[in-house]
Amino acid sequence: MDTPNQNLVELLFGNDELDFTKANVKDFIVKPSNLRVTRDFIEKWHYSKNVNGLRISQIFGLFHEKNLIGAMIYGALGMANNWKKFVEAESKVVELKRLCCIDKTPKNTESYFIGKTLRWMKQNSDYDLVVSYADTFYGHEGTIYKASNFKHMGLTTKGKVIDYNERYYHDKCIRTYYINSDGERVIKPFAQKIKGALETGEAKYVDMPEKHIYIYSLKG
């Protein structure tokens, strides 16, 4: 896969009129990308509507000619020490955290997109395993992962998220900090904003059902 030349890419974020349902997926190009290119697209087309708090390892864009029509984010597993369930070292596992495409694409677009990124990860990373979750809260069962030869590993436990401005955030977002210029550990502005919203009632906790767990081996 080629590295995208940002000067040549026409970024049509959220253009609802784009229709590539009759296109051949083999004409779509998968390229490593970055959050500057994909953030607006993901916030429009992914059901979560946000990328805040993600520990990002690798981002990909799906392009047709000069149009961005899909985006994918891989990153560290969200829950502390969760990696221990899958591998012996945290550096050996990565989570497929965001995947979205415009609506009007061929049915096999997402599996094609995933397949291309998995091949890239095999050739260009030291990861042994990819983990992803299908969120039953949104009616997802993991069909796309099954089609991409992921293995189903059961269900997570139930959890909670924070509902703020009609977007859902993991409750860990209120416990994120940075080290300032004086060497002090300070809560991040967005975390403070969410904490304040919880105190005023602008935000609230929401119970979430289990998620399906899927894994894909990058070795062998």
Secondary structure, DSSP 4 states (H G I P E B T S, - for coil): -PPP-TTT-B--TT-TT---TTS-GGG-EEEE--HHHHHHHHHHHSTT---TT--EEEEEEEEETTEEEEEEEEE--SSTTGGGGT-SSGGGEEEEEEEEE-SSS-TTHHHHHHHHHHHHHHHH----EEEEEEEGGGT---HHHHHTTPEEEEE---EEEEEETTEEEEGGGGG-EEE-TTS-EEE-HHHHHHHHHHHHTSEEEEEE--EEEEEEE---
